[in-house]
């Protein structure tokens, strides 16, 4: 797991994992701004790199990376659970959002 943990001044107990699109990483301005906004609202936010980005600093995900990326998101949720005992949310930009949605079990 590689990323940044944003701790709110007044925590609600809820947490959010945020991740990037295929052409970005966890340092993107969009994710940083979103993480700060949610932390200001009381969420503990884990802004992290997907596994394909941890393997390679540049380039899009390769065929077959999606499964590993989803496993990484599950690991991120488990890590965040230690810091946020309330509800957990998962989201991302573009590719990261699609991988997040694919973990939803109805």
C-alpha positions, 0 to 999 in steps of 0.5 A: 500500500502506498498513499497518504492518510488525511486525518480530520480535525473532528472525525466522524468515524467514517472513512473514504478510500480515494484512488486515481485514473489510469494516467495519474497517481495518488499525488494528483491535484484532483485527489489531493483536493478531494481528500482535503475536502472530505477530511474537512467534513470529518472523514478519514481519507486514504488517498492511495496508488493502485497496484499497477501504479505501484509497479510502474510510475508511468503508463496505463494499466495492462490487461490483467491488472484490474484484478490486482487493482481490486485486491489492492482496494480491498486491502486499502479498505482493511487498512483504513478500517483501523483508523475509521471505525464507522462507515467506509466508502470507496471511490476514484477518478476514471479507472479508479472509480470503475475498479471501485464500483466493481467491488460493490456487492448487492 
